[in-house]
């Protein structure tokens, strides 16, 4: 890796059931030595098997609120009485080391990150159709009707926000969708902004 190269922050978003996790896993499999996953901070207690600093950074609500006040999160939100946030210093440290960082997050969180770190590359994963998304959600067999209706309502709201993102990928065929994601990833890492001084270094020998 060229000295001085800064990593790229990739923000993945898209409706539940669209296949974000599968695409992300393929990206990590191919670029394991150059890519890291962002770890969130949370006020909820650790579940069995979860490790502090690996699965989450487990902190108190008082500490979380202090960090919010000090602008120490790229984004933060509250779900079911617990707070979650992406630590700015942790992400910056990874990027400064030359690692690329992936943040899989909902649309509202993604918009916060774009505002906090405008140089990030944002990717929105779309279903081929709304009907297909419903079919996939039902096919998982993990949600009741109320949950499916809520997820579909959220999906419609999220898709209306897709225009804020840098790239759209329709996950109709997994291999094709991954080829497109891979292209976005590689193109972003080759941008001059992430290779400061490279041309001058070559000229100077």
VENCORCOR-V299110 format. One record per residue. N is the residue number from 1. PSI is psi in whole degrees, 0 to 359 (* if undefined). Layout:
{{N/PSI} {N/PSI}}
//
This chain:
{{1/133} {2/135} {3/135} {4/355} {5/127} {6/143} {7/171} {8/137} {9/120} {10/128} {11/115} {12/134} {13/170} {14/164} {15/155} {16/133} {17/1} {18/345} {19/21} {20/315} {21/320} {22/315} {23/318} {24/318} {25/321} {26/322} {27/317} {28/324} {29/318} {30/323} {31/40} {32/327} {33/353} {34/3} {35/142} {36/154} {37/135} {38/137} {39/130} {40/156} {41/146} {42/153} {43/353} {44/157} {45/156} {46/140} {47/167} {48/127} {49/346} {50/143} {51/130} {52/130} {53/347} {54/306} {55/313} {56/164} {57/112} {58/118} {59/165} {60/162} {61/322} {62/316} {63/320} {64/313} {65/325} {66/317} {67/324} {68/315} {69/325} {70/10} {71/42} {72/2} {73/140} {74/327} {75/158} {76/156} {77/167} {78/131} {79/129} {80/41} {81/358} {82/148} {83/144} {84/143} {85/156} {86/112} {87/122} {88/313} {89/322} {90/314} {91/316} {92/321} {93/316} {94/315} {95/318} {96/333} {97/353} {98/357} {99/144} {100/143} {101/134} {102/131} {103/110} {104/119} {105/162} {106/170} {107/316} {108/320} {109/320} {110/318} {111/324} {112/317} {113/318} {114/325} {115/320} {116/324} {117/80} {118/339} {119/358} {120/160} {121/118} {122/133} {123/128} {124/124} {125/123} {126/148} {127/157} {128/332} {129/163} {130/325} {131/320} {132/323} {133/315} {134/318} {135/317} {136/318} {137/318} {138/325} {139/336} {140/332} {141/21} {142/351} {143/145} {144/176} {145/320} {146/319} {147/318} {148/317} {149/319} {150/318} {151/320} {152/322} {153/317} {154/321} {155/316} {156/318} {157/319} {158/318} {159/329} {160/343} {161/1} {162/336} {163/346} {164/347} {165/156} {166/325} {167/143} {168/134} {169/123} {170/118} {171/77} {172/306} {173/123} {174/316} {175/318} {176/317} {177/320} {178/321} {179/320} {180/318} {181/317} {182/320} {183/317} {184/316} {185/308} {186/317} {187/320} {188/321} {189/344} {190/359} {191/138} {192/331} {193/335} {194/8} {195/59} {196/130} {197/2} {198/312} {199/318} {200/323} {201/321} {202/318} {203/324} {204/351} {205/*}}
//
